[in-house]
Amino acid sequence: MVKIRLTRKGSNKQPFYRIVAADSRSPRDGKFLEILGYFDPRKSPQTLQVNIERVKSWIERGAKPTERVEKLLSKLM
């Protein structure tokens, strides 16, 4: 099953997240299928950029977003 979820990037105590489509069996920061956007919680205001068309395409194909990604996407839609 494909999930739309966050992967953590950045150094210690300076997180930066990518929103990716990944197989649910792969580890959090492991292999992914496509980068769909990013989220930077450290900037003021928080930065969120997502390719909505690609997210909708993945959801139509059966991908499920995680709870956190659903909350972030609800801000954009």
Secondary structure, 3 states (H helix, E strand, C coil): CEEEEEEEEEECCEEEEEEEEEECCCCCCCCCCEEEEEEECCCCCCEEEECHHHHHHHHHCCCEECHHHHHHHHHHC
